[in-house]
């Protein structure tokens, strides 16, 4: 009988002696294990050849113990689990994926003690910051917490992906639109009541269509040419009037002075001054504040500019700014108070 608390060295020696006795009586097919044959090599050689360490091959194979540890679920997997009525009904952050509180429901409202205590301490009109897992998921904070204010947007992980995709599509559209523009808009603020026509490369009246804008540009060009002609004719009149002999000949012919003859051909309408050249239109601008950042709004065109450098950043739709470029949106976020 083996002694209690036997060491591994003693156990190996016991096994070796039993193994040798088995070889002597010819039991078992284990000669190949030690590479010797009892009948051929004799007792002494076999005894020297068999070592205690060789007996480890007879140790019983133990099955690996069954692990009782549950695999921990990821935040995304935990957020996808359905509602459990035995657990607290409060929704927790869970890395931005949202999940049900894992504590047991201990109150009539279905909350655990911790969430019930938190809810009871909230001001009137406030609620648990992320709402309830068995209710609609809120998009805005329901109370002040985690450095955010009530009403601030909650950056759920799935919404981040949607916003990035939307931003990428908008950026691609803007890039494509810029490539198709014939005449890029010059930097700086637009003249009052004017907008840039990318088709013709001119500032036109904000209310005009493209066809009307082209017509107006042509009309302005004609007016400028007509004014130049009038100026040249008037200069000639002065020079001709200075020639007394020629003036006497004209008067003798009974048709008036040289100046009267030529000026009569220039209508009052042709010489009428351009209203726009008499006095520049007054700027119709207004200062607005969007999310704590001040901008300058062109009331006519609804274009929005930076307060100091008057750089065009987008257009005002009545509630928010539609950014001309994603970089202006990023600049706005960095300037928010």
Sine and cosine of phi, psi and omega as CSV:
sin_phi,cos_phi,sin_psi,cos_psi,sin_omega,cos_omega
0.00,0.00,0.76,-0.65,-0.04,-1.00
-0.94,0.33,0.64,-0.77,0.03,-1.00
-0.94,0.35,0.38,-0.93,0.05,-1.00
-0.96,0.28,0.40,-0.92,0.03,-1.00
0.81,0.58,0.68,0.73,-0.01,-1.00
-0.95,0.30,0.69,-0.72,0.04,-1.00
-0.98,0.22,0.23,-0.97,-0.02,-1.00
-0.92,0.39,-0.55,0.83,0.02,-1.00
-0.91,0.41,-0.68,0.73,0.01,-1.00
-0.92,0.40,-0.64,0.77,-0.02,-1.00
-0.90,0.44,-0.63,0.78,0.02,-1.00
-0.91,0.42,-0.66,0.75,-0.02,-1.00
-0.92,0.40,-0.64,0.77,0.06,-1.00
-0.87,0.50,-0.71,0.71,-0.01,-1.00
-0.91,0.42,-0.60,0.80,-0.01,-1.00
-0.91,0.41,-0.69,0.72,0.00,-1.00
-0.90,0.44,-0.64,0.77,0.02,-1.00
-0.91,0.41,-0.62,0.79,0.01,-1.00
-0.90,0.43,-0.67,0.74,0.00,-1.00
-0.91,0.41,-0.65,0.76,0.02,-1.00
-0.90,0.44,-0.59,0.81,0.03,-1.00
-0.91,0.42,-0.62,0.79,0.03,-1.00
-0.91,0.42,-0.63,0.78,-0.06,-1.00
-0.91,0.42,-0.61,0.80,-0.03,-1.00
-1.00,0.01,-0.05,1.00,0.08,-1.00
0.99,0.15,0.38,0.93,0.02,-1.00
-0.99,-0.12,0.66,-0.75,0.09,-1.00
1.00,0.00,0.47,-0.88,0.04,-1.00
-0.95,-0.30,0.88,0.48,-0.11,-0.99
-0.91,-0.41,0.15,0.99,0.00,-1.00
-0.87,0.50,-0.56,0.83,-0.05,-1.00
-0.92,0.40,-0.37,0.93,-0.03,-1.00
-0.92,0.40,-0.64,0.77,-0.04,-1.00
-0.97,-0.24,-0.06,1.00,0.07,-1.00
0.96,0.29,0.42,0.91,0.02,-1.00
-0.71,-0.71,0.33,-0.95,0.03,-1.00
-0.85,-0.53,0.84,-0.55,-0.08,-1.00
-0.87,0.50,-0.71,0.71,-0.04,-1.00
-0.90,0.43,-0.50,0.86,-0.06,-1.00
-1.00,0.01,-0.68,0.73,-0.14,-0.99
-0.99,-0.11,-0.37,0.93,0.03,-1.00
1.00,0.02,0.24,-0.97,-0.11,-0.99
-0.91,0.41,-0.67,0.75,-0.08,-1.00
-0.90,0.43,-0.70,0.72,-0.05,-1.00
-0.93,0.38,-0.63,0.77,0.00,-1.00
-0.92,0.39,-0.65,0.76,-0.03,-1.00
-0.88,0.47,-0.62,0.79,0.02,-1.00
-0.96,0.27,-0.49,0.87,-0.11,-0.99
-0.99,0.17,-0.56,0.83,-0.03,-1.00
-0.99,0.17,0.84,-0.54,-0.03,-1.00
-0.95,-0.32,0.37,-0.93,0.02,-1.00
-0.88,0.48,-0.57,0.82,-0.04,-1.00
-0.90,0.43,-0.47,0.88,0.01,-1.00
-0.92,0.40,-0.31,0.95,-0.04,-1.00
-0.97,0.26,-0.21,0.98,0.00,-1.00
-0.90,0.45,-0.33,0.94,-0.01,-1.00
-0.93,0.36,-0.28,0.96,0.00,-1.00
-1.00,-0.06,0.01,1.00,0.01,-1.00
-0.92,0.40,0.69,-0.73,-0.03,-1.00
-0.91,0.41,0.62,-0.79,0.05,-1.00
-0.98,0.19,0.87,-0.50,0.01,-1.00
-1.00,-0.10,0.72,-0.70,0.03,-1.00
-0.94,0.34,0.60,-0.80,0.03,-1.00
-0.89,0.46,0.74,-0.68,0.00,-1.00
-0.88,0.47,0.64,-0.76,0.01,-1.00
-0.95,0.32,0.84,-0.54,-0.03,-1.00
-0.95,0.30,0.78,-0.63,0.03,-1.00
-0.99,-0.11,-0.03,1.00,-0.02,-1.00
-0.97,0.23,0.79,-0.61,0.00,-1.00
-0.98,0.19,0.64,-0.77,0.04,-1.00
-0.94,0.35,0.78,-0.63,-0.03,-1.00
-0.95,0.30,0.75,-0.67,-0.02,-1.00
-0.98,0.18,0.54,-0.84,0.07,-1.00
-0.96,0.29,0.25,-0.97,0.00,-1.00
-0.87,0.50,-0.64,0.77,0.00,-1.00
-0.91,0.41,-0.67,0.74,0.01,-1.00
-0.92,0.40,-0.66,0.76,0.00,-1.00
-0.90,0.43,-0.59,0.81,0.00,-1.00
-0.94,0.35,-0.36,0.93,-0.03,-1.00
-1.00,0.03,-0.13,0.99,-0.01,-1.00
-0.95,0.31,0.63,-0.77,-0.01,-1.00
-0.94,0.33,0.13,-0.99,-0.06,-1.00
-0.94,0.34,0.69,-0.72,0.03,-1.00
-0.91,-0.41,0.91,-0.42,-0.09,-1.00
-0.93,0.36,-0.27,0.96,0.02,-1.00
-0.99,0.16,-0.29,0.96,-0.05,-1.00
-0.98,-0.19,0.24,-0.97,0.04,-1.00
-0.85,0.52,0.69,-0.73,-0.09,-1.00
-1.00,0.08,0.04,1.00,-0.01,-1.00
-0.94,0.33,0.60,-0.80,0.08,-1.00
-1.00,-0.01,0.72,-0.69,0.02,-1.00
-0.93,-0.36,0.27,-0.96,-0.10,-0.99
-0.89,0.46,-0.79,0.62,0.06,-1.00
0.80,0.61,0.76,0.65,0.06,-1.00
0.92,0.40,0.34,0.94,0.01,-1.00
1.00,-0.06,-0.02,1.00,0.01,-1.00
-0.99,-0.14,-0.25,0.97,-0.02,-1.00
0.95,0.32,0.62,-0.79,0.03,-1.00
-0.29,-0.96,0.21,-0.98,0.04,-1.00
-1.00,0.10,0.62,-0.78,0.08,-1.00
-0.85,0.53,0.73,-0.69,-0.09,-1.00
-0.99,0.11,-0.10,0.99,0.00,-1.00
-0.97,0.24,0.37,-0.93,-0.02,-1.00
-0.95,0.32,0.55,-0.84,0.08,-1.00
-0.97,0.24,0.84,-0.54,-0.07,-1.00
-0.83,-0.56,0.02,1.00,-0.04,-1.00
-0.84,-0.54,0.24,-0.97,0.00,-1.00
-0.91,0.42,-0.45,0.89,-0.01,-1.00
-0.98,0.18,-0.07,1.00,0.00,-1.00
1.00,0.02,0.14,0.99,0.00,-1.00
-0.99,-0.15,0.33,-0.94,0.16,-0.99
-0.98,0.19,0.14,-0.99,-0.04,-1.00
-0.88,0.48,-0.64,0.77,-0.05,-1.00
-0.91,0.42,-0.72,0.69,-0.02,-1.00
-0.95,0.32,-0.55,0.84,0.04,-1.00
-0.91,0.41,-0.66,0.75,0.02,-1.00
-0.90,0.43,-0.66,0.76,0.02,-1.00
-0.90,0.44,-0.70,0.72,-0.01,-1.00
-0.89,0.45,-0.64,0.77,-0.02,-1.00
-0.92,0.40,-0.40,0.91,-0.04,-1.00
-1.00,0.02,-0.09,1.00,-0.08,-1.00
-0.98,0.22,0.49,-0.87,0.05,-1.00
-0.92,0.40,0.28,-0.96,0.01,-1.00
-0.89,0.46,0.71,-0.70,-0.01,-1.00
1.00,-0.03,-0.18,0.98,0.03,-1.00
-0.99,-0.14,0.29,-0.96,0.03,-1.00
-0.54,-0.84,0.05,-1.00,0.04,-1.00
-0.81,0.59,0.72,-0.69,-0.23,-0.97
-0.81,0.59,-0.57,0.82,-0.04,-1.00
-0.93,-0.37,0.21,0.98,0.07,-1.00
0.97,0.26,-0.51,-0.86,-0.12,-0.99
-0.82,-0.58,0.61,-0.79,-0.08,-1.00
-0.94,0.34,-0.41,0.91,0.04,-1.00
-1.00,-0.08,0.25,0.97,0.05,-1.00
-0.80,-0.60,-0.08,-1.00,-0.01,-1.00
-0.94,0.35,0.70,-0.72,-0.02,-1.00
-0.95,0.31,0.82,-0.57,-0.01,-1.00
-0.97,0.25,0.54,-0.84,0.07,-1.00
-0.99,-0.13,-0.18,0.98,-0.02,-1.00
-0.75,-0.66,0.50,-0.86,-0.01,-1.00
-0.86,0.51,0.71,-0.71,-0.02,-1.00
-1.00,-0.05,-0.10,0.99,0.09,-1.00
-0.34,-0.94,0.18,-0.98,0.04,-1.00
-0.97,0.25,0.83,-0.56,0.00,-1.00
-0.18,-0.98,0.43,-0.91,0.08,-1.00
0.84,0.54,0.57,0.82,0.01,-1.00
0.98,0.21,0.08,1.00,0.02,-1.00
-0.94,-0.35,0.34,-0.94,0.03,-1.00
-0.98,-0.22,0.40,-0.92,0.08,-1.00
-0.85,0.52,0.80,-0.60,-0.02,-1.00
0.97,-0.23,-0.26,0.96,0.07,-1.00
-0.93,0.37,0.55,-0.84,-0.03,-1.00
-0.93,0.37,0.54,-0.84,0.03,-1.00
-0.98,-0.18,0.87,-0.49,-0.07,-1.00
-0.99,0.15,0.93,0.37,0.06,-1.00
-0.87,0.50,0.57,-0.82,-0.10,-0.99
-0.86,0.50,-0.68,0.74,-0.03,-1.00
-0.92,0.39,-0.53,0.85,0.02,-1.00
-0.95,0.30,-0.51,0.86,0.06,-1.00
-0.86,0.50,-0.70,0.71,0.00,-1.00
-0.88,0.47,-0.66,0.75,0.00,-1.00
-0.90,0.43,-0.67,0.74,-0.01,-1.00
-0.91,0.42,-0.65,0.76,0.02,-1.00
-0.89,0.45,-0.66,0.75,0.01,-1.00
-0.91,0.42,-0.68,0.73,0.03,-1.00
-0.89,0.45,-0.67,0.74,0.01,-1.00
-0.90,0.44,-0.63,0.78,0.00,-1.00
-0.91,0.42,-0.64,0.76,0.01,-1.00
-0.91,0.41,-0.70,0.71,0.01,-1.00
-0.89,0.47,-0.67,0.74,-0.01,-1.00
-0.90,0.44,-0.65,0.76,0.02,-1.00
-0.90,0.44,-0.65,0.76,0.01,-1.00
-0.91,0.42,-0.68,0.73,0.00,-1.00
-0.90,0.43,-0.66,0.75,0.01,-1.00
-0.89,0.46,-0.68,0.74,0.01,-1.00
-0.90,0.43,-0.65,0.76,-0.01,-1.00
-0.91,0.41,-0.63,0.77,-0.01,-1.00
-0.90,0.43,-0.60,0.80,-0.01,-1.00
-0.92,0.40,-0.51,0.86,-0.05,-1.00
-1.00,0.08,-0.15,0.99,-0.04,-1.00
-0.95,0.31,0.78,-0.63,0.01,-1.00
-0.97,0.23,-0.69,0.72,-0.04,-1.00
-0.80,-0.60,0.98,-0.18,0.00,-1.00
-0.87,0.49,0.53,-0.85,-0.02,-1.00
-0.94,0.33,0.74,-0.67,0.05,-1.00
-0.93,0.37,0.45,-0.89,-0.01,-1.00
-0.95,0.31,0.31,-0.95,0.00,-1.00
0.99,-0.17,0.15,-0.99,-0.03,-1.00
-0.97,0.23,0.44,-0.90,-0.01,-1.00
-0.99,0.13,0.45,-0.90,0.10,-1.00
-0.87,0.49,0.48,-0.88,-0.04,-1.00
-0.85,0.53,0.77,-0.63,0.04,-1.00
0.97,0.26,0.20,0.98,-0.04,-1.00
-0.89,-0.46,0.38,-0.92,0.13,-0.99
-0.68,-0.73,0.42,-0.91,-0.05,-1.00
-1.00,0.08,0.81,-0.59,0.05,-1.00
-0.99,-0.11,0.94,-0.34,-0.04,-1.00
-0.93,0.37,-0.36,0.93,-0.05,-1.00
-0.97,0.26,-0.68,0.73,-0.06,-1.00
-0.96,-0.28,-0.19,0.98,0.03,-1.00
0.95,0.32,0.65,0.76,-0.03,-1.00
-0.64,-0.77,0.40,-0.92,0.17,-0.99
-0.99,0.17,0.81,-0.59,-0.02,-1.00
-0.81,-0.59,0.22,-0.98,0.03,-1.00
-0.86,0.50,0.71,-0.70,-0.09,-1.00
-0.87,0.48,-0.40,0.92,-0.05,-1.00
-1.00,-0.07,-0.08,1.00,-0.06,-1.00
-1.00,0.08,0.51,-0.86,0.13,-0.99
-0.99,0.15,0.10,-0.99,0.00,-1.00
-0.88,0.47,-0.66,0.75,-0.01,-1.00
-0.91,0.42,-0.70,0.71,0.02,-1.00
-0.90,0.44,-0.59,0.81,0.00,-1.00
-0.90,0.44,-0.69,0.72,0.02,-1.00
-0.88,0.48,-0.66,0.75,0.01,-1.00
-0.89,0.46,-0.67,0.74,-0.01,-1.00
-0.90,0.44,-0.66,0.75,0.01,-1.00
-0.88,0.48,-0.68,0.73,0.02,-1.00
-0.90,0.44,-0.66,0.75,0.00,-1.00
-0.90,0.44,-0.66,0.75,0.02,-1.00
-0.89,0.45,-0.62,0.78,0.01,-1.00
-0.90,0.43,-0.66,0.75,0.01,-1.00
-0.91,0.42,-0.65,0.76,0.00,-1.00
-0.88,0.47,-0.67,0.75,0.02,-1.00
-0.89,0.45,-0.68,0.73,0.02,-1.00
-0.89,0.45,-0.68,0.74,-0.03,-1.00
-0.89,0.45,-0.65,0.76,0.01,-1.00
-0.90,0.44,-0.63,0.77,0.03,-1.00
-0.90,0.44,-0.64,0.77,0.02,-1.00
-0.89,0.45,-0.70,0.71,0.01,-1.00
-0.86,0.51,-0.68,0.73,-0.01,-1.00
-0.88,0.47,-0.67,0.74,0.02,-1.00
-0.91,0.42,-0.68,0.74,-0.02,-1.00
-0.90,0.44,-0.68,0.73,0.01,-1.00
-0.88,0.47,-0.61,0.79,0.04,-1.00
-0.90,0.44,-0.67,0.75,0.03,-1.00
-0.91,0.42,-0.63,0.78,0.01,-1.00
-0.86,0.51,-0.71,0.71,-0.01,-1.00
-0.88,0.47,-0.65,0.76,-0.01,-1.00
-0.93,0.36,-0.65,0.76,-0.01,-1.00
-0.93,0.37,-0.64,0.77,-0.01,-1.00
-0.89,0.46,-0.46,0.89,-0.01,-1.00
-0.95,0.30,-0.24,0.97,0.01,-1.00
-1.00,-0.01,0.98,-0.21,-0.13,-0.99
-0.91,0.42,-0.61,0.79,-0.03,-1.00
-0.88,0.47,-0.70,0.72,-0.03,-1.00
-0.92,0.39,-0.60,0.80,-0.01,-1.00
-0.91,0.40,-0.62,0.78,0.03,-1.00
-0.91,0.42,-0.62,0.78,0.02,-1.00
-0.89,0.46,-0.67,0.75,-0.02,-1.00
-0.93,0.38,-0.67,0.74,0.01,-1.00
-0.91,0.41,-0.59,0.81,0.03,-1.00
-0.91,0.42,-0.43,0.90,0.01,-1.00
-0.99,0.17,-0.14,0.99,0.07,-1.00
0.98,0.21,0.43,0.90,-0.01,-1.00
-0.90,-0.44,0.23,0.97,0.01,-1.00
1.00,-0.02,-0.12,-0.99,0.01,-1.00
-0.98,0.20,0.26,-0.97,0.05,-1.00
-0.87,0.50,-0.66,0.75,-0.02,-1.00
-0.89,0.45,-0.66,0.75,0.00,-1.00
-0.91,0.41,-0.60,0.80,-0.02,-1.00
-0.91,0.40,-0.69,0.72,-0.09,-1.00
-0.98,0.18,-0.67,0.74,-0.04,-1.00
-0.91,0.42,-0.51,0.86,0.01,-1.00
-0.86,0.50,-0.42,0.91,-0.02,-1.00
-0.99,0.13,-0.21,0.98,0.00,-1.00
-0.99,-0.13,0.94,-0.35,-0.07,-1.00
-0.95,0.32,0.38,-0.93,0.02,-1.00
-0.89,0.46,-0.54,0.84,0.00,-1.00
-0.91,0.41,-0.64,0.77,0.00,-1.00
-0.91,0.42,-0.56,0.83,-0.05,-1.00
-1.00,0.02,-0.10,1.00,-0.04,-1.00
-0.89,0.46,0.71,-0.70,-0.01,-1.00
-0.94,0.35,0.47,-0.88,0.04,-1.00
-0.96,0.27,0.86,-0.52,-0.03,-1.00
-0.82,0.57,-0.57,0.82,-0.05,-1.00
-0.94,0.34,-0.40,0.92,-0.03,-1.00
-1.00,0.10,-0.32,0.95,-0.02,-1.00
-0.95,0.31,-0.67,0.74,-0.06,-1.00
-0.47,-0.88,0.79,-0.61,0.01,-1.00
-0.93,0.37,0.57,-0.82,0.02,-1.00
-0.92,0.39,0.63,-0.78,0.00,-1.00
-0.95,0.31,0.63,-0.78,0.05,-1.00
-0.91,0.41,0.71,-0.70,0.04,-1.00
-0.93,-0.37,0.99,0.13,-0.10,-1.00
-0.87,-0.49,0.36,-0.93,0.00,-1.00
-0.60,-0.80,0.54,-0.84,0.04,-1.00
-1.00,-0.06,0.78,-0.63,0.01,-1.00
-0.82,-0.57,0.35,-0.94,0.06,-1.00
-0.83,-0.56,0.87,-0.49,0.00,-1.00
-0.89,-0.46,0.91,-0.42,-0.02,-1.00
0.81,0.58,0.63,0.77,0.08,-1.00
1.00,0.06,-0.04,1.00,-0.01,-1.00
-0.94,-0.34,0.75,-0.66,-0.04,-1.00
-1.00,0.07,0.64,-0.77,0.03,-1.00
-0.66,-0.75,0.21,-0.98,0.09,-1.00
-0.95,-0.30,0.80,-0.60,-0.03,-1.00
-0.95,-0.30,0.81,-0.59,0.15,-0.99
-0.99,0.13,0.94,-0.34,-0.13,-0.99
-0.88,0.48,-0.56,0.83,-0.05,-1.00
-0.96,0.29,-0.76,0.65,-0.12,-0.99
-1.00,-0.08,-0.20,0.98,-0.06,-1.00
0.91,0.41,0.31,0.95,0.05,-1.00
-0.98,0.17,0.60,-0.80,-0.06,-1.00
-0.92,-0.40,0.72,-0.69,-0.04,-1.00
-0.82,-0.57,0.37,-0.93,0.10,-0.99
-0.93,0.37,0.48,-0.88,-0.14,-0.99
-0.93,0.37,-0.62,0.79,-0.11,-0.99
-1.00,-0.05,-0.79,0.61,-0.11,-0.99
-1.00,-0.05,-0.05,1.00,0.00,-1.00
0.78,0.62,0.74,0.68,0.04,-1.00
-1.00,-0.09,0.76,-0.65,-0.02,-1.00
-0.92,0.40,0.83,-0.55,-0.01,-1.00
-0.92,-0.40,-0.31,0.95,-0.01,-1.00
0.25,-0.97,-0.32,-0.95,0.00,-1.00
-0.80,-0.60,0.47,-0.88,-0.03,-1.00
-1.00,-0.10,0.83,-0.56,-0.02,-1.00
-0.98,-0.17,0.19,0.98,0.01,-1.00
0.97,-0.25,-0.43,0.90,0.00,-1.00
-0.80,-0.60,-0.55,0.83,-0.04,-1.00
-0.50,-0.87,0.07,-1.00,-0.02,-1.00
-0.99,-0.14,0.79,-0.62,0.14,-0.99
-1.00,-0.01,0.95,-0.30,-0.17,-0.99
-0.93,0.37,0.67,-0.74,0.05,-1.00
-0.94,0.33,-0.40,0.92,-0.01,-1.00
-0.40,-0.92,0.49,-0.87,-0.03,-1.00
-0.87,0.49,-0.47,0.88,-0.03,-1.00
-0.91,0.42,-0.54,0.84,0.02,-1.00
-0.95,0.33,-0.55,0.83,0.07,-1.00
-0.90,0.43,-0.66,0.75,0.02,-1.00
-0.92,0.40,-0.64,0.77,0.04,-1.00
-0.88,0.47,-0.65,0.76,0.01,-1.00
-0.88,0.48,-0.69,0.72,-0.01,-1.00
-0.88,0.47,-0.63,0.78,-0.02,-1.00
-0.95,0.31,-0.39,0.92,-0.02,-1.00
-1.00,-0.07,-0.12,0.99,-0.01,-1.00
-0.90,0.43,0.62,-0.79,-0.01,-1.00
-0.99,0.15,0.00,0.00,0.00,0.00
